[in-house]
């Protein structure tokens, strides 16, 4: 009986597990290899946070690629638009040389996040992107990419057989991989980039921290599991 109760408790925990959304933050440093408005070789730093569980649109062939993306419109600008989760789908900041900087999240028109895996047996690629647009038609974005052409020998993905799982751990500094960040500002009125920088990573750190609401929900679920799985004490009989 105890084993049955324990099994039921485990199933209950699994049933609520998808609710425990864990945003992922990539914090990085790097050195510019291209700069539209400055010199190369300058240090950059920044971070990008995203949560694929809030991305409501998916594109995949279930074999070689899986892309998930979300778009949040400012309701005051587009009342008829479909408004996905707020706070923004992705948020972050990039600090480059000569005081240049790019921030995503909190856009006046919309905020968008995207995460994508591509694996076709030869090429391997993982991309995370956040972008925002303002009322003055100025768009800005931060894109993190790592790729190689090593097929099954690739060390980018923590699990060689992990398939197209966006949540698997990524080795950004894998042997033979090309890992870099792009930060840009694009003027929609003139159709030109006002800034564009590309930098190779010197370091990148992954942090996955549950949101407060997720932690609270996890605690409640755990207490429920303990309550179900724990054997009941026999009532004491008094003479």
N, C-alpha and C positions, 0 to 999 in steps of 0.2 A: 504493500500500500504506500509506503514511504517513497519508493522509487516512482510510483505513478504520480504522486503529488509533486515530486521534484520535477518530473518531466513536464507536467502541466504548467508549473511555474516557469520553466525555461521557455515553453512555447508562448506564454503570456508576455515574457520579456522580449522575445523575438518579434511578436506582433506589434509592439509599440516602438521598436528600435528605429524605424524610419523617421519617427518624429524627432529624434535626437540629431538635428541638423548641426553640423560642425563646420563653420566657416574656416577656410584655409587661408593663411597669410604667408606670402613669400616676401621675405626681406632680403635685399640684395645690395651689393656694391659692385662697381665695375669701372671700366676705362673706355672712353669713347673711341670708336673706330671710324665714325662719320659724324659730322656736325654741320648742318646747313648754314648756321649763322656764327660759327666759332671755329676753334681749332680742335684737332683730335689729340688723344692722349691725356685728356683731362679726367679726373675722378668723378664718378656719379654714384648716387645712392638712392634708395627708395624702397617702397613696398607696394604690394597689391593684394587685396583681400577679396575673396569670392566664395560663393556657396552654390554649387550646382543644384542643390535640392530646391532652390528657389527659381531655377531656370525652367520655364514652362514649355519651351519649344525644343524639338529634337530633330536632327537629321542624321540618318545612318543607313548603311547597307548591311549592317549587322555582321560584317566580315572584315572590312578593311578600315572603316572610319566610323567615328561616333562624335557628333558635335551637339552640344547643348547650349542654349542661349536664352537670355531673358531681356525684356525691354520694359522700362518703367517710364511712362509719360507723366509730365506734370499735369494733373487734372485741370488746373486753371488755364492751361494752354490748349489742351485737347480733351474736352469733356467726353467726347464720344469714343476715345481710344480705350483699348483694353489696358487697365492698369495692373501690372504685376506688382510683386512685393516691394515695399518701401520700409526701411531704407534701401538705397540703390542696390542693384544686382551686383555691382562691383565697385570698389572704392580704393583709392591709393594715391600715392604722390611720387614724383620723380624730381630729384635735384641734380642738375647738371653743372657744367662749367660756366664760368662768368656769371654766376647768379641766376641762370635760367632754371625754370621749374615748370612742371606740368602736374595738374591735379585732376583726378576723375572722381565722380560721385557728386551729387548735389547740383546737377545740371539744370538750367532754367527750362529747357525743352524736354530732354530725356536723358536717362542713364541706361547703359547697356553693359551686360557681361556675357562672356563667351568662354567656353572651355572645350578643347577638342583633342582627340587622339586619332592618329593615322598609323596603321601598321599593315603593310601589304606583302610582307615576307622579305622585302629588301629595304624599303624606306621605313623609318620609325620617326614619329614626330608627336610632340605634345605642346599645345599652345594655350595660354591663358590671356584674356584681353579684357580691359575695362575701358569704356569710352563715355563721353558726355557731350552734350550740345547745349549752347546758350542761345538766347533770343537774338543776339547779334550775329548769328550764323557761324560762330566760332566753335569748331569741334576740337576736342583734344582726346588723346588716347595713350594708354600704356599697354604694350604687348610683350609678353615673355614667351620665348620659344626655345626649345631644345630639339635637335634632330640628328640623325645619322643615317648611313646607308649600309649598316652591318647586319641587317636581317635578324635571324634568330640569335646571332652573337651579340646583339645590342645589350648594353648594360643600363640603358635609360630607365627601364621599368623594373620595379622591385621584384615582380613576379614574371618570369619569361612567358608563363602561360596565363597571365592575367587578362589577356584579351583587351577589350575596349572599356575597361573600368576606369572612370575618371578619378576615383578615390584612391587608386593605388599610389604608393610612394614613388616619387620621381627622383632619379639621380641626375641632377642637372649638370654635374661635373663628371659624367661618365667618360671613360676612355673612348676616344674616337668621336665624341659628340661635339656639335657646334651649338653653344648656348649663348643667347644674347637678349638684350632688351631694346625695344624701340619706344621712344616717347615723341609725340608730335602735337602740333597745333595746326589746324587747317581752317582757312578762311573760306567759308562757303560762298561769300559774295564775289570774291575775286577768283576763286577756284585755285588758290595757291597755298602751299605750306608756309606758315609764318615761322615755324621752327620744326626741326626734324633731327633727332639724334639717335644714333645706334651705338650700343656699347656691349662689349663682351663681359661676361660675368667674371669677377674675381672671387666672389663668394655669394652663396645664396642659402638662406635658412628657411626651413618650413616649420610653421607653427599651426597646429589645429586646436583651437580652444572652443569648447561648447559655449553657446550663448547662455546667459543666466536662466532664461525660460527653459532651455533644454536641460540644464543641470537640475532645475527643480523637478521637471517631469521625470528625469532619470531617477531621482531620489525617491519620488512617490512610487514609481514602478518597482524599485528595488525593495522598498518596504513591503509592498504587496507580495513580491516573490518570497521574501523571508517569512511573511505571515502564512502563506500557503504551504511552503515547504517544511516549516517547523512542525514537529509532532506535537499534538495536543497533550497537555498534562492531564492525567486522570484526576477526577475530583476526589478530594479526600472525604472519606466516609467517617462521620463521627458516631460514636456509640450512642 
